[in-house]
Amino acid sequence: MDKTSTKELAFFGGPPAFGELLHVGRPNIGDRGRFIARINDMFDRRWLSNDGPFAQELEQKIAMLLGVKHCLVMCNATVALEITARALGLQGEVILPSFTFIASPHSLQWQGITPVFCDIDPLTHNIDPARIENLITPRTTGILGVHVWGRACEIENLSALAQKHHLKLMFDAAHAFGCTHHGQRMGRFGDAEVFSFHATKFFNTFEGGAVTTNDDALAEKIRGMRNFGFAGLDNVTSIGTNGKMSEASAAMGLSSLESMDEFIETNHHNYLAYSKGLAGLSGIRLINYDEKEKNNYQYIVLEVEEKDAGLGRDLLVKILHAENILVRRYFYPGCHQMEPYRSYFPNAGLVLPETEKLTLKVLQLPTGTAVGEKEIVDICQLIRYILANAAEIRDQAGQ
């Protein structure tokens, strides 16, 4: 996209730079033939749910991939978080970041557990262990860490805190499937970890999730709780709910697993293309991944510093949307600013200064197998043009 064509910005009344919408998080789809073959097998067996052979196979293959004893697939990650929290006996208060998807606190509040929001490290975007101890009260029963962008929390420090204060430690690993920490796959840390396999994730089962753990007793408890508390055909031994994954979703998961390396390679290629295309821009920082670790590279995330970039993140979002590039603000405005937490804790922002600053800066760009290198080059050139003309654009926008 050269400067001449870029002058026709939709923001200024011209046609959009991109005729086709470019979305954040368009689904990755593996080998359709293998998926359809599995669906035909499913119909032939007439086994559509209830711990079917595809679900069992997916659990075994994920456990082997992650090097963990137990994987329990679920209908979605939110239910997986709820079941895991209940299986761990969490109650009272649980400490977690506000810079996360709303499902993290909702999974606790839904069960009458109070989420206590902790601030983040502005460099990692993850929960800051140094700020946790002051939040622990006699009502605290656990810590919920979130591996934001697939980059691991400070697992060792969180584990030490949990052990010191006799707290349960679980991780929301929704972003972290296939990623490593010190060479070990995420999924084996804390008491349990929860993954999301939603359609927006690089590895998806249409809709789904999983819990992984090395704790035999916890795994058995979770297995029963996801099936109404059944322990045998007619024997209900505990409270439970319906968290089972369908066979169609498990079939998609197996097909996605077969294409997982291809998905990651594409994401990595896109990440490198964005890194090159946005290099040297003042006020724009692309979050980086540690190349010594395994990453899934599924998030291309910018921090926009208004005073250096010449315009704010929200105006940049508005312009890119007008150009048919559907970027997202993550995790705006922070869970503590959403209901019911905004009403419950109206002053939470006072103890979350880094979270509040970050939610005004972060921007996520399109990636995945639905985005090609040409689109990335054009997006980067467009962002460069916008920043080079920031003063004119601000005047046009009345800012």
N, C-alpha and C positions, 0 to 999 in steps of 0.2 A: 504494500500500500504506500504509494508515494505521497509527497506533500500536497500535490495538486488535487489528487482525488480525495485526500483527507479533508480538504477545505469544504467538502460537501457534507460535513457532519450533520446528522439528523438533529443534533442539539441546536444547530443554527438554522434549521428548517429544510435542510437537504435530505436526500434519501439515506437510509441506514447504510453504514459501511459494509454490514454483513446481511445479505438477503435472507439467509437461513439463520434461525436462532441458534446460538451457541450456548448450551446450558452447562452449569456446574452439575456434575454428578449424573450424566446420562449413563444408563446401565451398560456394563460390559456383558457381552453375550458370547459364550464359548461355542463349541462345535454343536450346531443345531441338530445335525444328524444323530450324534450320540445321545443328545437329550431326548429327541423324539423316539429313538429306539428304547430308551429307558421308560418313557411314558407308555409305550406300547406294552412293554413287559409288565408295567404296573397294572394296566387294564386287563391283561391276560391273567394275572394273579388275583385281580379284584381285591387287592390289599392297598387301601388308599391312605391309611393313617394307623395310629396305635402301634408305634414302635415297629414299623415295617422293615423289611430287609434293606431298603435304600437308606433309611435313617440309621440303622445299625452299622451299615458299611461306612457311611459318612462319619459317624462317631469314631470308628476304629481308625480310619485314615487320617482324620484330624489329630487324634491323640498321638498317632505315630509321627506325624509331621512335626508336632510341637514338642514331642518328647515328654508328654505328660501321661499320667496313669489313666485319667478319666476325662472323657468329653461327653457332655450331655446336650444334644441339640434341642432347640426350643423354637416355638412359633415366632418369637421375636426377642430382641435383646432387652426390652423393657420388662417383659414378663420374667425373663431370665434374671434380671437384677432383683426384681421383687421376690422371686422364689429363693434366690441365694441369700438375700438379706434375712428372710424369715428362717431359712435353714440354719443360718449362723446364729440365730437368736438375737439379732440386733433389735434394740428398743431404745427408748429415751432419746439420745442425741447421737448423730453420726456426723463427723467432720468431712467436708468435701469442698472442692472449688466451686465458685460461681461461674467460672469461665468453662462451661461445658454445655452440652445439649440438655434441654429441659428434662429429658427422661431420667437423668441421674438423680436430681432431687425428688422428682415426682415419684420415682419407684420407692423412695423412703416415706415421703409424706402420705402417700396412698395407704400406707400401713400404720399411720399414726406415729411414725418416727420423725423427729425434728431434724431437718437438715441445718447444720451450722456451717456457714460459708467461710472459707479461709481464702486469704489472698494468694496470689501466684508469684512466681519468679518471672520478671518481665523478659528475661532472656530465653527461658525454656517454654514459657506459657503454661507450665505445669504447677500444681500445688506446691507451695513453699513450706518445706518441713520446719523451717525455723520459726514459722508463725503458728504452728499447730499447738504447741504445748500450752500457750496462754489461753487456748480455746477449750481445753479439756476440763470438764467438770465431773462431779460425781455421777451425773446422768449419762456421760459419754460411754458408748459401748463399742464404737468402731470408727475406722477411717476408710473412706472411699476415695482412692486415688484414681485419676483419669489420665491415661496416656494420650495427651492431646497431640494431634497430627501423627500419631503412631510413634512418637518419640517418648521413650520410657520416663516415668517419674523417677525421682530419687528413691529407688526401691529400698536400698540398704538403710537409708536414714528413716524412711517410713516404717520399715520392719523393726528397727531398733526402738522407735517411739511406741509402736504397738506392743512390743514385748515388755518394755519398761512399765507401761500403764495398763497392761493386761487387757488390751483392746483387740478386737477382730480387725483384720486388714483384708479388704477386697479391692479389686481393680476393675474399673470400667475400661476395658480394652477395645472399645468399639472401633477405634481407628487403627488398631495395632496388629491385626491378623497378619502373620508372616514376618513380623518385625522381631529384632533381637535386642537383648540387653546384655552387654559383655559376652556376646557370642551365643547366648542362650535364648531360645524362642520365648517370646511373651506367651503366657498361658500357664506357667508353672510357678508364678510368684504369689505371695500372700496366701491367704486361706483359699481363695478362688479368684478367677478372672472371668469376665463376661465379654464376649465378642458380639458384634452386630454383623449380620449378613443381609442387611437391608439392600434394596435395589440400588441405592446410591453408593454403596461400598464397592471397592474394586473387586472383591469376591462376594458374590451374592447368591442367595437361595430364593430369589424373588423377595420374600420377607422371611426373616429368620434370625436366629442367634444361637449362642452356645455358652455353656459354663464349662470351664476346665479346672481341675483340681487334682492334687496328689493325695488328698485325704479320703481314704476308703469310706469311712463312716459318713462324711459329709456328702460324698457322691451318692451313696445309697439313699440318704435322706432326700436329696434333691430329686433323684429318680422317682421316688414315690410321690413327692409333692407336685411334680409336673403332671401326674396322672391321678389327680383327685385324692391322693393319699392311699391308693390301693397298694397292697402287698399280697398279691395273689388274686385269684378270680373274684372271690366274694368277700375279701378281707380288707377293710379300710382301717389303717392303723394310725393315721394322723390327718390333720387338716391338709387340704391340697387344692389345686386348681387345675385348669386345663392349659398346659404349656407345651403340648406335644407339637413336633414338626410333622407336616404332612409328607407323604411319599413324593408328591410332585415337587415340593420344595427341596426335599433331599436329593431327588434326581437332578434338579438344577444345580445343587451344591456339588454333586459328584462331577457334573460336566464342567462347572467352574473350576473345580480343583484341577482338572486335567489341563485347563488353559491358564492356570494361575501364573506360571512363569512368563507366559506371553503377555498377560496383563501387566505384570510388574515391569517387564522390559519396556513396554510402551509407556508406562508412567514415568520410568526413569529417563527415557529418551525425551519425553515432554518436559520434565523437570530441567534437564540440561539445556534444552532449547530455550526455555523461559529464562534460565540463568544467563545464557549468552545474550538473549534479546533485551534483557532489562539491565544488563551490567552498566555501572557507571551513572545511573540516574540518581540525581540528588533527591532525597526525601522518600525514596522507595527502597525498602529492604525486603528481599525474598528470603523467607525462612529456609534454612539449610538443613540438610540431612547428613549425618555422620556416615561417610562412605565406608568406615571400618565395620559398621553394623549392617545387617540385612534390613532393608526398608521396603515398604510397598509403594512409597512415593505417590500416594493417592490424593494428597492435598497440595495444591500450589497456592501458597499463602503469602500475601504482601502485607507489610506494615507501611502505612502512609503517614509521614510526618508533615503536617500541613505547612509549617513555617519554612521547611526546606523544599517541599514539593511545589509550593506556590498555590496549592488548593487542597481542600480537605478530602478525606476519604469519601464522605457522602456525596459530594459533588462529582467526584470521579465515578462513583457507582451510577449516579443519575445519567451521566454522559454515556457510559458503556452500555447501560440498559437501552438508551435511545439508539445505540448502534447495533442492537440485537445481540449483545454479549451479556448474557444473564449471569453476572457475577453475584456473589453473596457476601453479606456482612456476617462474620462468624466471631464470637457467639453473641451477637448484639441483641439486646442491650445488657446482657448478663442475667443469669437466673434470678439474682436478688432483685432485679427490676421488673420481674414478671410476677403475675399472680399465681398463688396466693401469697408469695414470699414478700412482695412489695408492701402488702398490708401488714403481714406478720412482723416484718423487720424493716420498718421505714427508714431507719438510720444505718442500715447495713453498709451502705456505700462509704461511710466514714472510716471503716476498718478494711476497706477493699480498694485502696487508691490505685494499685497497679492494675487490678481488674478493670476499674472504671476507665482508666486511660487506654488500656489495650482494646476494649470494645469499641472505641472510637477510631481505631487505626486499622483494624484487620479487614482484609479483602481477600476473597478466594476466587481464583480464576478457573476457567474450564480446562479439563484434562480428561484422560481416559482414552479408550479405543475409538470413541466417536469424534475425537479431535485430531487433526493432522498437523504436520509441521508447518504447512503453508498458513493455516489458520493462526498458529502460534506466532509466526513471524509477523503476520498482519496485526494481531492483537498488540504485540510489543511495539510495533511501529506506531500504532494508533495511540498507545499510552505515551510514547515519546513525543508525539505531536501535541497531545493534550497538555503535557507538562511544559513543553516549549512555548505554548500559547496560553499559559495559565492566567495571566493578567487579563487578557482579552475575554477569556471564558468567564472569569469571575465577574467582569463588568456586564457581560451578556446575561449572567444569572442574577445580577443585582446583589452580589456578595462582596 
